[in-house]
Amino acid sequence: MSERPPRSEGTTHFGFREVPEGDKTRLVGEVFHSVASRYDLMNDLMSFGIHRMWKRFAVDQLDLHRGQAVLDLAGGTGDLTARIRKRVGPSGRVCLSDINSSMLEQGRARLADAGIAGVEIVQANAEDLPFADGEFDAVIIGFGLRNVTHKDAALRSMYRVLKPGGRAVVLEFSHPVVPGLGKLYDSYSFNILPLMGKVVARDEESYRYLAESIRRHPDQETLKDMMTEAGFDRAHYFNLSGGIVAVHKGYHL
Ligand code: SAM
């Protein structure tokens, strides 16, 4: 389903529900406060570990070099941050940013446990980033954009904080493109995922939201156009796992 069907003014979607725009950030916040402590375990279980491959591919698309400055936006528990830290080395700058304090607390502890030092942690809304223009060589948002109320504002913010020559990557669930896969995936998402959420994270509703929010997220072509509208040059995308996930990339030239 596309991001842009006409809808009554001042409302937006939260999963399959239509809610006042001003409520979405709080509702999304409740989801991530609730799942934070089981978030990493659930990722491995829900994707059978495949999210690690999706993340490796997405980080590869950032074309990182040692010493570069990178922003991991909606970075949550810091899984992408840890990978990026290794790529840019100790002379690089890595900033883990997220709107949610519980997710960032998990991230802080997880990075410390892994012996990863020197990561800046900044609590911020992706729609209004507290960074100067052109601070970063690369920006990534992994499985975060679909949760943001004003995705166009977040994309513009990402573009703004990039240096000329900088790259942005959006890693996100998308729309299956392989015939027959959609039905199988729907059945898994709406039956198995909430059940896993109930058993492992003791939170069925949040994992129902996850499945619903994926269906409401813009499809591959729509998101590519949104990136172009936000200012990105050469926006393009790669389908992974038959389009269950897509990696969009654009440049600030
Ligand atoms: N990037 C991490 C990963 O790939 O494992 C975490 C992804 S998690 C599914 C989505 C994250 O988006 C949550 O940590 C949530 O707090 C964050 N988020 C939601 N809305 C946001 C916003 N408006 N600005 C910044 N972060 C946001």
Boltz pocket constraint, residues with backbone or C-beta under 6 A from the ligand:
constraints:
  - pocket:
      binder: B
      contacts: [[A, 28], [A, 32], [A, 73], [A, 74], [A, 75], [A, 76], [A, 77], [A, 78], [A, 79], [A, 80], [A, 97], [A, 98], [A, 99], [A, 100], [A, 103], [A, 124], [A, 125], [A, 126], [A, 127], [A, 141], [A, 142], [A, 143], [A, 144], [A, 147], [A, 148], [A, 149]]
      max_distance: 6.0
